[in-house]
């Protein structure tokens, strides 16, 4: 991704401002696994209560998750956290991080979790294609060009 120009409004930088923290990714991992309640997320991730609360609030504020009230019999009303479409759109990023970790950080025995297609059971793979359908093998096959919203940095 050799960019011959620099922009003030970098999409990667803006995205990392929202999700670029360990606990945020662990919250998203659990949300994609169907975990919706604060206490369950805290127990699974081990996140300190204040940290988890701050991350969930930020994800709600940024529109990646929404709160849905629920009440267990005899208990006060609480909130569940559900992914919005904006949050669901992060799934390929989490899968890519997982695949990278499986390749470079897994134990000798192999990956701890495998993702498979529910319909046929085959392992999940990620591929890049251009809009015309050509397979893109890596960054050497990609050219960065100015987008319509580019705000160029002055030299």
C-alpha positions as CSV (number, residue, x, y, z in Angstrom):
1,X,0.0,0.0,0.0
2,X,2.6,2.5,-1.1
3,X,0.8,5.9,-0.9
4,X,2.7,8.6,-2.9
5,X,0.7,11.3,-0.9
6,X,-0.4,11.8,2.7
7,X,-3.9,12.7,3.9
8,X,-5.1,14.5,7.0
9,X,-8.2,12.3,7.2
10,X,-6.6,8.8,7.2
11,X,-9.3,6.1,7.5
12,X,-6.9,3.7,9.3
13,X,-6.0,6.3,11.9
14,X,-9.6,7.2,12.5
15,X,-10.6,3.5,12.8
16,X,-7.8,2.9,15.3
17,X,-9.0,5.8,17.3
18,X,-12.2,3.8,17.9
19,X,-11.1,0.2,18.0
20,X,-7.4,0.2,18.4
21,X,-7.1,-1.1,21.9
22,X,-6.8,-4.7,23.3
23,X,-10.0,-4.7,25.4
24,X,-12.1,-3.3,22.6
25,X,-11.1,-6.1,20.3
26,X,-11.8,-8.7,23.1
27,X,-15.2,-7.2,23.7
28,X,-15.9,-7.4,19.9
29,X,-14.6,-11.0,19.9
30,X,-17.1,-11.9,22.5
31,X,-20.0,-10.0,20.9
32,X,-19.4,-11.9,17.7
33,X,-19.5,-15.1,19.7
34,X,-23.0,-14.1,21.0
35,X,-22.0,-12.7,24.4
36,X,-24.3,-9.8,25.2
37,X,-24.3,-9.2,28.9
38,X,-21.8,-7.1,30.9
39,X,-21.1,-9.7,33.6
40,X,-20.6,-12.5,31.0
41,X,-18.1,-10.3,29.0
42,X,-16.3,-9.4,32.2
43,X,-16.0,-13.0,33.3
44,X,-14.8,-14.2,29.9
45,X,-12.4,-11.4,29.0
46,X,-11.1,-10.7,32.6
47,X,-11.4,-6.9,31.8
48,X,-11.5,-4.7,34.9
49,X,-15.1,-3.4,35.4
50,X,-14.3,0.2,34.8
51,X,-12.3,-0.6,31.6
52,X,-15.1,-2.8,30.2
53,X,-17.7,-0.2,31.0
54,X,-15.7,2.5,29.3
55,X,-15.1,0.3,26.2
56,X,-18.8,-0.7,25.9
57,X,-19.8,2.9,26.3
58,X,-17.4,4.0,23.6
59,X,-18.6,1.2,21.2
60,X,-22.2,2.4,21.8
61,X,-21.3,6.1,21.4
62,X,-19.5,5.3,18.1
63,X,-22.5,3.3,16.8
64,X,-20.8,-0.2,16.8
65,X,-23.1,-1.6,19.5
66,X,-26.5,-0.7,20.9
67,X,-28.0,-1.3,24.3
68,X,-31.1,-3.3,24.7
69,X,-32.8,-3.4,28.1
70,X,-33.7,-6.6,29.8
71,X,-34.9,-7.6,33.2
72,X,-34.5,-11.0,35.0
73,X,-37.4,-11.9,37.3
74,X,-36.9,-10.1,40.6
75,X,-33.9,-8.0,39.4
76,X,-33.4,-4.5,38.2
77,X,-33.4,-3.6,34.6
78,X,-30.0,-4.0,32.9
79,X,-28.7,-3.6,29.3
80,X,-27.5,-6.2,26.8
81,X,-25.0,-5.1,24.2
82,X,-25.7,-6.0,20.6
83,X,-23.7,-5.3,17.5
84,X,-25.0,-2.9,15.0
85,X,-24.4,-3.2,11.2
86,X,-21.4,-0.9,11.7
87,X,-20.0,-3.3,14.3
88,X,-20.8,-6.4,12.2
89,X,-18.8,-4.8,9.4
90,X,-15.7,-5.3,11.6
91,X,-15.9,-9.1,11.4
92,X,-13.4,-9.5,8.5
93,X,-10.9,-7.4,10.5
94,X,-11.2,-9.7,13.6
95,X,-11.0,-12.8,11.4
96,X,-7.8,-11.4,9.7
97,X,-6.3,-10.7,13.2
98,X,-7.2,-14.2,14.3
99,X,-5.7,-15.8,11.1
100,X,-2.5,-13.7,11.6
101,X,-2.3,-14.8,15.2
102,X,-2.9,-18.4,14.2
103,X,0.0,-18.2,11.7
104,X,2.5,-16.3,13.9
105,X,1.5,-16.6,17.5
106,X,-0.2,-20.0,18.0
107,X,1.3,-22.8,20.1
108,X,3.1,-25.7,18.3
109,X,-0.1,-27.7,18.4
110,X,-1.8,-25.3,16.2
111,X,-4.6,-22.7,16.4
112,X,-6.8,-22.7,19.5
113,X,-10.0,-22.0,17.5
114,X,-11.0,-22.8,13.9
115,X,-13.7,-20.9,12.0
116,X,-15.8,-23.0,9.6
117,X,-18.6,-22.4,7.3
118,X,-21.9,-23.4,9.0
119,X,-23.3,-24.6,5.7
120,X,-20.6,-27.1,4.7
121,X,-18.0,-27.3,7.5
122,X,-15.1,-26.1,5.4
123,X,-12.5,-23.8,7.1
124,X,-13.0,-20.1,6.6
125,X,-10.5,-18.3,4.3
126,X,-10.2,-14.6,3.4
127,X,-9.3,-13.4,-0.1
128,X,-8.9,-10.0,-1.7
129,X,-10.5,-9.3,-5.1
130,X,-10.8,-6.1,-7.1
131,X,-14.2,-4.9,-8.3
132,X,-13.7,-6.7,-11.6
133,X,-13.2,-10.0,-9.7
134,X,-9.5,-10.5,-10.0
135,X,-7.8,-12.2,-7.1
136,X,-5.2,-9.9,-5.4
137,X,-2.4,-11.8,-3.8
138,X,-0.9,-9.0,-1.7
139,X,0.2,-5.4,-1.3
140,X,2.5,-5.5,-4.3
141,X,-0.6,-5.8,-6.5
142,X,-2.3,-2.8,-5.1
143,X,-2.0,0.9,-6.0
144,X,-3.2,3.7,-3.7
145,X,-4.9,6.6,-5.5
146,X,-6.5,9.7,-4.1
147,X,-10.1,9.1,-3.0
148,X,-12.9,11.6,-3.5
149,X,-12.6,12.7,0.1
150,X,-8.9,13.0,0.3
151,X,-7.6,16.0,2.3
152,X,-4.0,16.2,1.3
153,X,-1.4,17.2,3.9
154,X,0.8,20.1,2.9
155,X,4.5,19.4,2.7
